[in-house]
Amino acid sequence: MPSSPNYVRDYKEERKYDSKPTVKANRAASNRARTKMINAGKARIGDGMDVGHKNNKKENNMSNLRMESQHHNRSFKRTESAGRKK
């Protein structure tokens, strides 16, 4: 959702960010984790769930992975004052 009525996405800048080696490596790790869960029978294509990492590290061993709703996985824990909990 745009942040303002006159907001225009800068696709060239987005492409620059998405092609960084660190971003590519993180995306590849997430894809590997998803594939592991599909092969283990814990996930299906189009199920609306994300693969969450229990300790927030991109270790793709099965003991570190769990299936979570997209809403839960893409949010972050907050304190009582709604700030990000570190």
Sequence and secondary structure as in RCSB ss.txt:
>XXXX:A:sequence
MPSSPNYVRDYKEERKYDSKPTVKANRAASNRARTKMINAGKARIGDGMDVGHKNNKKENNMSNLRMESQHHNRS
FKRTESAGRKK
>XXXX:A:secstr
  SSTT    HHHHHHHHTSHHHHHHHHHHHHHHHHHHHTTS  TTSSEEEEETTSS    GGGEEEEEHHHHHS
  B TTS B  
